[in-house]
Amino acid sequence: MRKFWPRREFLFRSGGGVAGVALLHLLESGGLLAAPSQDALDGCDGEVAGNPFAPKASHFPPRAKAVISLFMSGGVSHLDTFDPKPLLDKHAGEPLSDKIGENIVVRQGFPGPLMPSPFSFKRYGQSGLPVSEIFPQLAKHVDEIAFLRSVYGRSNDHVQATYEMQTGQIRMGYPSVGAWVTYGLGSEASSLPAFVVMNDHRGGPLGGPNDWAAGFLPASYQGTLFRASGDPIVDLEPPASMSAEAQRARLDTLAKLNALDAERFPGSSELAARISSYELAYRMQGCAPEAVDLSTESPATRKLYGLDEPLTEPFGRQCLLARRLVERGVRFVQLFHGGMGNQNTDTWDAHSNLKENHSLHAAESDVPIAGLLTDLAGRGLLDSTVVLWHGEFGRMPISQRGVGRDHNPGTMTAWMAGAGIRGGQAIGQSDAFGYKALEQPISVHDLHATLLHLLGMDHERLTFRFNGRDMRLTDVHGVPIPQIVA
């Protein structure tokens, strides 16, 4: 005789089945269904069971496998680096508002007249692109670089503008670019973090950890912070009194306890991230020490990055580590140059003495960045790595306090190299005085869409369901820059 369930029993069992499927998906995506076997944890290569960063298929064939993002905190002046404006010399001392026919927008006081650059420019390479005298080594690479002279942002505040560059939004709480990339593609490094962040030795950027957070994505995808000085990874070695077997047993027990919690709180991505981080830390003990050991590099390589000079050693060390990490399969490396120690001197924020400020920070970064491009190319890595150089905004064509420049989100210069990008080109253009993006304005969403395209991802298809909406890094905007992705 056929048994029929009462309506309430039917709904209860159906609901329980759907909940079970959902729980199974959450446990699987968080790597909680089973602890990885010891065999899967041995060695530094190969896929690890339950790894949330297992390589994923791209939407179409990629031109790049990895990204090295060089962020110059504080706001680099495009007018004094890669976008010279001869009319600033011709009209020095005159008001800008008369030239553009509108009132200018200033953030702080002491707005002055048009101010020419204190630096001279020369043309380099077969392309003949101009570069400021403060970047003599980087200037030798202009034929490998595509300069984006019409990038613009939405905020003239450091924190909000940095959020926009790092997450696409001027508000905190959104996933960073590195989190989106590793969520979409995973990583080729099973025993190193997929997304690594290195701050300036003087401190982190304005905005702090929100700049590399996972936002509403699963917490596993947030960046892993490496120290700027000393050992990049603290407490990597286990206690001398603990054997590998005892440590493995502890992790297995911890995984079982965490799995019980996951059953009670199936929506907690923080718990899944914590379990994943424990297992990654265990694997890193055998692989990370070699990856971050710069003593194995030749004297010639160390000199190439400026590690033999106190001025260039800090950022040179970061650039060399970045090369070693992408060489070992790390997907996204974010470097910050300029820290929060003294905002006016320790970053590119040149309100009061632009010449001294930019001369110092260019001298700190010129040799390391040029060395990075040379080394990547020499090792055959530049074709598969995108190098992105940018800041949070540009600076005003008028003076501030006589010898400085105020913030200017209206236009800035960024540049990209590698991944088959045609170098020796200047894309877009700011107006004659460098106040606003004029020809082919490039939004931050366009920049992010371009970066994802080079990695083989369609920015409109890379989504995550949150609050009833399919969220994107580029929100509802963004068009890949045609000259870059061609």
Steps between C-alpha positions, in 0.01 A plus 500: 500500500642841396582733788404866459667769712291772658551839339705634792727193501553533125597868529729427795686222317526704179636800686749283685624355172555843347682611817719191479596574142583857598708381795684250279585778254624729778712228657647403165578859394658561840707181488320355804368169373817317593845586620760475226711191510862511605604411145315805371683719748851385412708701253464849359324422173176343396138548590390457861170335583243751625714797400278806432778634278517203266550631143175582321429532131500849355218626277730510197872441434696738725797710402626514859514262796598744772488865602754719677332823607729789595297756695664837568316625809434870540424610146778526242504813288445400138623848400843430646547138395343379173266772367694823441307819423704770318220755550572497873831665421347745257221609736681462833360729766162544326167374642370167370133598516551755222644230273233235544197726538379350825568515870761252614432251777755500782503283809727702727593864535774713345407452132745682280555565130622263230832343601746349252674175584830534684628202301620472143374240254678303227371266231611138510493184294376449148161633605649830616270524799591764760602404854603723787862520605410340835447159329824448303498118527129449436532730199707230330189279493254736329474272197368225729246725677154624407433830676137576588485881514127546551411292805260678734340431839202613705655628823776739600526339846792260545305222672199504269716531188718210615190291564385575148829393344517186711132395501319703234291681763569809712341333805655235720368146516547395138733226372841609378623432149731225626210331679287507183785360290574211736128432542467477123817311413642340813876460511774283358680502837350242736749567779520879483224759537315582180488873578797662675522859627819686598485841665759774497760471777368830640148368549193385313294703253209726591196278534699219661384138472183604315728546197558125474185366669262240356190708574189290436699227324595195709760615752759255362562737210636792704866590451776351715723771643876446481719718720697781335818432699654205678346160434206557262298231681502495879482183710538276197711238676322263743625473859818292522331264744216412260540223243336512159276209600379680812431817305307306235296330770413837655387639168288193428331527840448873450348436158250254650399748770466778245291275277258454790473877531449526124195277533358740756595813304508395133509856367818604679768559237730627776508151650577342164775758447650423840513127427651566158759733650607237756559246227678753278725604787593136553593455134688830496740374767664281240480733198484865603849524658658426164267735315587802717871425543674773299846378599484248215488779243819589315690823576407622152129451565519669839674797340241510223228563761711746701543276803858625548387862564316611816270733307373238256530186714154511666291519183756300303456218748124507446532500121740205510266310730216574260694343214581193710136460600350521150777267385361247749139536392363776727215663311495860630772700675414847630789733592445833672769768475448781750382448857294677762790609723506867402247550224677802345849346490454122511253490208473672160261758652691813392300792641789717612821399317435304183858504374648354818214253550490356149879496462527286813225251423597463136858429608369231737295324234661569161775236514282228661218537246739509204676198646169316532413557135850394390496188717151392397590538134829315542330205667218481246243608760403839359290342226284328764497775764316833504691780673270788597637831637256753642398718795170627638487829304711757320585853609390852408673716236485795740734554791421445865698689763718615213692178434250215542196358320158401635302181424343461156270205423411658165790332326806293578749277320525127556697251294492131414763263365528129422237249383566584136393863546640719224745734663616840390150646483323781685128428531257781567588858577434757768421860407771752410562582867457150648185585697252247358494191282412619151557238228384144570428541872579175685301425815622274777236251386654505152841435653369204700310359201823514302697322769242220522493468120876444488453220754236335280195619691196686374432765765126470438504126569718508811223537757410409856144488633463738794191670642288369215725638229781364282784726613799585278837664549394748232146548638286579190780682316830433332633452148842339437748749354513401131867591446600277792290191427545510121 
